[in-house]
């Protein structure tokens, strides 16, 4: 957890529903591998941070997550240095934010 990124997390809104948050760091997983197959986008969880410290459920590193095109967020820079997927407890994708950005 990096307190310098708290405002960034708090300001992220879902690309297809701009009045709804992407959620917070407890719903975020580093997903630094991204690839495309059959016209779909997939991100691979690469997060090795301590789940307990982030107060989140565990998702195994290497888990592939399909990112719906309406959940790809391209309008905000990303100070974390990682691609990030925000997941609900039932693996619903709230947002995917690419590393770097505008």
C-alpha positions as CSV (number, residue, x, y, z in Angstrom):
1,X,0.0,0.0,0.0
2,X,1.4,3.3,-1.0
3,X,-0.4,6.3,0.6
4,X,0.9,8.5,-2.3
5,X,-1.5,6.6,-4.6
6,X,-4.6,6.9,-2.3
7,X,-6.1,9.9,-4.2
8,X,-5.5,8.1,-7.6
9,X,-7.3,5.0,-6.4
10,X,-10.2,7.2,-5.0
11,X,-10.6,9.1,-8.2
12,X,-10.8,6.1,-10.6
13,X,-14.3,5.7,-12.1
14,X,-15.6,2.8,-14.2
15,X,-15.2,3.7,-17.9
16,X,-18.8,2.5,-18.8
17,X,-20.4,4.0,-15.7
18,X,-18.5,7.2,-14.8
19,X,-20.5,7.7,-11.6
20,X,-19.3,4.4,-10.1
21,X,-15.9,3.9,-8.6
22,X,-13.5,1.2,-9.9
23,X,-13.2,0.4,-6.2
24,X,-10.1,0.6,-4.0
25,X,-6.8,-1.0,-3.5
26,X,-8.4,-4.0,-1.7
27,X,-10.1,-4.9,-5.0
28,X,-7.0,-4.3,-7.1
29,X,-4.6,-6.9,-8.5
30,X,-1.5,-6.3,-10.5
31,X,-1.9,-7.7,-13.9
32,X,1.2,-6.9,-15.9
33,X,0.7,-9.4,-18.6
34,X,-2.0,-8.6,-21.2
35,X,-2.8,-10.4,-24.4
36,X,-5.4,-10.7,-27.0
37,X,-7.1,-13.8,-28.3
38,X,-10.1,-14.2,-30.6
39,X,-10.9,-10.5,-30.4
40,X,-10.9,-10.4,-26.6
41,X,-8.5,-8.9,-24.1
42,X,-7.1,-11.0,-21.2
43,X,-5.0,-9.9,-18.3
44,X,-2.9,-12.3,-16.2
45,X,-2.6,-11.7,-12.5
46,X,1.0,-11.1,-11.5
47,X,0.4,-9.8,-8.0
48,X,2.5,-11.2,-5.2
49,X,1.6,-8.6,-2.5
50,X,0.3,-9.8,0.9
51,X,-3.5,-10.2,0.6
52,X,-4.0,-9.8,4.4
53,X,-2.3,-6.4,4.4
54,X,-4.5,-5.3,1.6
55,X,-7.6,-6.8,3.2
56,X,-8.5,-8.7,0.0
57,X,-9.3,-12.2,-1.0
58,X,-6.5,-14.2,-2.7
59,X,-6.3,-14.6,-6.4
60,X,-3.5,-16.9,-7.6
61,X,-0.7,-15.3,-9.6
62,X,-1.1,-16.6,-13.2
63,X,-4.9,-16.4,-13.1
64,X,-6.1,-15.2,-16.5
65,X,-9.0,-12.7,-16.4
66,X,-11.1,-11.7,-19.5
67,X,-11.4,-7.9,-19.6
68,X,-14.6,-6.8,-21.3
69,X,-13.9,-4.0,-23.7
70,X,-16.2,-1.6,-21.8
71,X,-14.0,-2.1,-18.7
72,X,-10.7,-1.0,-20.4
73,X,-9.8,2.4,-18.8
74,X,-7.5,4.5,-21.0
75,X,-8.3,8.1,-19.8
76,X,-6.1,8.2,-16.6
77,X,-2.4,7.9,-16.1
78,X,-1.3,5.1,-13.7
79,X,1.4,5.9,-11.1
80,X,1.8,2.4,-9.8
81,X,4.0,1.0,-12.6
82,X,1.6,-2.0,-13.0
83,X,-1.4,-2.9,-15.0
84,X,-4.2,-3.2,-12.5
85,X,-7.5,-5.2,-12.7
86,X,-10.2,-4.4,-10.2
87,X,-12.3,-7.5,-9.3
88,X,-15.4,-8.1,-7.2
89,X,-15.5,-11.1,-4.8
90,X,-17.3,-12.9,-7.7
91,X,-14.6,-12.0,-10.2
92,X,-16.7,-9.3,-11.9
93,X,-14.3,-6.8,-13.6
94,X,-14.9,-3.3,-12.5
95,X,-11.9,-1.8,-14.5
96,X,-8.6,-2.6,-16.1
97,X,-6.0,0.3,-16.0
98,X,-2.9,-0.1,-18.2
99,X,0.5,0.8,-16.8
100,X,1.7,4.3,-17.6
101,X,-1.0,6.1,-19.5
102,X,-1.7,9.6,-20.7
